[in-house]
Amino acid sequence: MTEAKAQTLNVDVAIIGAGPAGLTAGYLLTKAGKTVAIIEKDETYVGGISRTVEHEGYRFDIGGHRFFSKSQQVVDLWNEILPDDFIERPRMSRIYYEGKFYSYPLRAFEALRNLGLWRSTQCMASYLWVRAFPNRNVKSFEDWTTNQFGKKLYSIFFKTYTEKVWGMPCDEMSADWAAQRIKGLSLMGAVVDGLKRSLGLNRKPNDGMQAKTLLENFRYPRKGPGMMWEAARDKIVASGKGQVIMGHALDQLASDGRGGWRMTAKGKTGMLTIKARHAISSAPMRELAKRMHPLPQSTFQANDLKYRDFLTVALMVEGEDLFPDNWIYIHDSKVKVGRVQNFRSWSPEMIPDPAMACVGLEYFCFEGDGLWSMEDADLVDLATREMQILGLLDPARVRGGAVVRQEKAYPVYDEDYAANVAAMRDELEASHPTLHMVGRNGMHRYNNQDHAMMTAMLTVENILAGRRVYDIWCVNEDAEYHEAGDEGAEASLPARESVSEDQAAALNSMRDVPTRIVADGDSDADKRRAA
Ligand SMILES: Cc1cc2nc3c(=O)[nH]c(=O)nc-3n(C[C@H](O)[C@H](O)[C@H](O)COP(=O)(O)OP(=O)(O)OC[C@H]3O[C@@H](n4cnc5c(N)ncnc54)[C@H](O)[C@@H]3O)c2cc1C
């Protein structure tokens, strides 16, 4: 951490947020000789949602973070920032449903055996039924998914987990959402694929061309993702060109009337002012809109953007690991927990004592709701109780616990989000070419680190070029940038870290909707919306 040396800083670029997007931008800008000041509202950690929290020597992620990207530029940058500390880890995850484990991706014979003859027959019968008599009036997520897979498979592999993640009944979620997320997922394809895998006939090389979710190995910094972002911060500071100012939240971002910015940030030690030619924001769009001066006209729409929040309860448990998986999806509705991480499976260095294990129970919630507001000790009790209910843990072995809350973990894609994002983007692009929104909540994009980084990398190119060379909204979920002419190119679904993976786990092999993009200089809002 760097202390702000003065009450007012003059830099080339002021950056909001020291997560992957903000630190990537800061690192590349200082490397190119620009001066930067990064404000981060967290007092301790850099890395944002990709940080690694430490508690009494135990290290854990905010949801395990795999490092995978189809973008060679992102992979190269990871290697540049952290050349010696990546380890290769085997991937293992399963679904837990009614006391049984289901491999992920599904293995047909194992799934049939676990479900039993009666339930397997019900699954096939309800699938054949919807094929013969589909619902013609599809309105909800439930309608759409049931139409695709039948009621029984929907209820086992989609309903419970989706409702835990998003906090609303599937019959109230829009069918569009399901269609967009689960499009192209074929039951027959999945069954054939599962059969092949069961027979050992489906051993594709790990060539980066499979759906990301299915990769068998992944790379991981030996001390967790925070290690990457701490290294990036250290390089920025060591360059002598950058400051990372912890514990300072954006107070106001005001135009200086000359095309530049006057940013104020509030911290425990008082107010800091940063004057800069460019401003980069990885803060949530909703937050940015209400902190701008003068307020954008689109503040009203930005204020309508929604988020799902998240908390992890880490339990320190005496003895060996409770299971070999990296994580397990919990489909049971009798518990609130959605997923359980096993941190030693990510890296042995996450656990300080070989005689202990550490698991992280993940709960999806809304800021301020019952779960979010519970006392930490009560959450540790709840997590212990739920592990016992699941039969995964003897409570007598629990030696300690810690809670980490993550606000705005998931930008919500509701019916209005695209129009709300477009309204703010169009207005700010037109009126403030030196303000750049990047990253996950900064662009309201439900994507991985590599996407957040790529948007920052291209923003830096734009700043260095002095003009908009790249339209960063054309970076797709795979952190690939498509020039004009690639329109209609299909982007495979990224490892969307929870619900989609879960749905993929159910039936494997997913494709997202085709991603049409617009060329630089062709950013007419209507064309974009039509795309
Ligand atoms: C459960 C879960 C699992 C995930 N798993 C993976 C995975 O396996 N692999 C992967 O690549 N990605 C994964 N992701 C996604 C990854 O965490 C994000 O894509 C990435 O962290 C986004 O980076 P960012 O910099 O855009 O945003 P963030 O990580 O949100 O960082 C933004 C930073 O800005 C700061 N900030 C916000 N507002 C202000 C303000 N007003 N003033 C000052 N500072 C501010 C925040 O404190 C934060 O540090 C996962 C996400 C979740 C929720």
The ligand as a Tripos MOL2 file, in Angstrom:
@<TRIPOS>MOLECULE
LIG
   53    58     1     0     0
SMALL
NO_CHARGES

@<TRIPOS>ATOM
      1 C1        -17.8150  -16.5040   -6.9630 C.3       1 LIG1
      2 C2        -16.9560  -16.0040   -8.0930 C.ar      1 LIG1
      3 C3        -16.0580  -16.8730   -8.7020 C.ar      1 LIG1
      4 C4        -15.2490  -16.4250   -9.7670 C.ar      1 LIG1
      5 N1        -14.3870  -17.3020  -10.3610 N.ar      1 LIG1
      6 C5        -13.5680  -16.8720  -11.3380 C.ar      1 LIG1
      7 C6        -12.6160  -17.7600  -11.9310 C.ar      1 LIG1
      8 O1        -12.5400  -18.9470  -11.5850 O.2       1 LIG1
      9 N2        -11.7760  -17.2580  -12.8770 N.ar      1 LIG1
     10 C7        -11.8250  -15.9540  -13.2850 C.ar      1 LIG1
     11 O2        -11.0160  -15.5550  -14.1170 O.2       1 LIG1
     12 N3        -12.7530  -15.1030  -12.7800 N.ar      1 LIG1
     13 C8        -13.6160  -15.5300  -11.8210 C.ar      1 LIG1
     14 N4        -14.5440  -14.6680  -11.2720 N.ar      1 LIG1
     15 C9        -14.6850  -13.3310  -11.8590 C.3       1 LIG1
     16 C10       -13.6360  -12.3340  -11.3480 C.3       1 LIG1
     17 O3        -13.6950  -12.2810   -9.9460 O.3       1 LIG1
     18 C11       -13.9340  -10.9660  -11.9420 C.3       1 LIG1
     19 O4        -14.1250  -11.0670  -13.3290 O.3       1 LIG1
     20 C12       -12.8190   -9.9480  -11.7150 C.3       1 LIG1
     21 O5        -12.4550   -9.8300  -10.3760 O.3       1 LIG1
     22 C13       -13.3090   -8.5900  -12.2280 C.3       1 LIG1
     23 O6        -12.2830   -7.6410  -12.0820 O.3       1 LIG1
     24 P1        -12.6150   -6.0850  -12.0210 P.3       1 LIG1
     25 O7        -11.3440   -5.3850  -11.7530 O.co2     1 LIG1
     26 O8        -13.4070   -5.7120  -13.1950 O.co2     1 LIG1
     27 O9        -13.6310   -5.9190  -10.8030 O.3       1 LIG1
     28 P2        -13.4810   -6.2270   -9.2370 P.3       1 LIG1
     29 O10       -12.7750   -7.5040   -9.0140 O.co2     1 LIG1
     30 O11       -14.8650   -6.0600   -8.7220 O.co2     1 LIG1
     31 O12       -12.5770   -5.0340   -8.7260 O.3       1 LIG1
     32 C14       -13.0690   -3.7290   -8.5970 C.3       1 LIG1
     33 C15       -12.3030   -3.0210   -7.4900 C.3       1 LIG1
     34 O13       -12.7830   -1.6890   -7.4070 O.3       1 LIG1
     35 C16       -12.9820   -1.3290   -6.0550 C.3       1 LIG1
     36 N5        -14.0220   -0.2970   -6.0100 N.ar      1 LIG1
     37 C17       -15.3230   -0.4370   -6.3550 C.ar      1 LIG1
     38 N6        -15.9740    0.7150   -6.1780 N.ar      1 LIG1
     39 C18       -15.0640    1.6080   -5.7190 C.ar      1 LIG1
     40 C19       -15.1430    2.9680   -5.3450 C.ar      1 LIG1
     41 N7        -16.3080    3.6400   -5.4080 N.pl3     1 LIG1
     42 N8        -14.0160    3.5980   -4.9040 N.ar      1 LIG1
     43 C20       -12.8300    2.9160   -4.8330 C.ar      1 LIG1
     44 N9        -12.7050    1.6090   -5.1670 N.ar      1 LIG1
     45 C21       -13.8090    0.9680   -5.6210 C.ar      1 LIG1
     46 C22       -13.4110   -2.6290   -5.4010 C.3       1 LIG1
     47 O14       -13.2000   -2.6030   -4.0000 O.3       1 LIG1
     48 C23       -12.5300   -3.6460   -6.1160 C.3       1 LIG1
     49 O15       -11.2990   -3.8240   -5.4730 O.3       1 LIG1
     50 C24       -15.3550  -15.0860  -10.2270 C.ar      1 LIG1
     51 C25       -16.2640  -14.2180   -9.5970 C.ar      1 LIG1
     52 C26       -17.0800  -14.6680   -8.5560 C.ar      1 LIG1
     53 C27       -18.0780  -13.7380   -7.9190 C.3       1 LIG1
@<TRIPOS>BOND
     1     1     2 1
     2     2     3 ar
     3     2    52 ar
     4     3     4 ar
     5     4     5 ar
     6     4    50 ar
     7     5     6 ar
     8     6     7 ar
     9     6    13 1
    10     7     8 2
    11     7     9 ar
    12     9    10 ar
    13    10    11 2
    14    10    12 ar
    15    12    13 ar
    16    13    14 ar
    17    14    15 1
    18    14    50 ar
    19    15    16 1
    20    16    17 1
    21    16    18 1
    22    18    19 1
    23    18    20 1
    24    20    21 1
    25    20    22 1
    26    22    23 1
    27    23    24 1
    28    24    25 2
    29    24    26 1
    30    24    27 1
    31    27    28 1
    32    28    29 2
    33    28    30 1
    34    28    31 1
    35    31    32 1
    36    32    33 1
    37    33    34 1
    38    33    48 1
    39    34    35 1
    40    35    36 1
    41    35    46 1
    42    36    37 ar
    43    36    45 ar
    44    37    38 ar
    45    38    39 ar
    46    39    40 ar
    47    39    45 ar
    48    40    41 1
    49    40    42 ar
    50    42    43 ar
    51    43    44 ar
    52    44    45 ar
    53    46    47 1
    54    46    48 1
    55    48    49 1
    56    50    51 ar
    57    51    52 ar
    58    52    53 1
@<TRIPOS>SUBSTRUCTURE
     1 LIG1         1 GROUP 0 **** ****
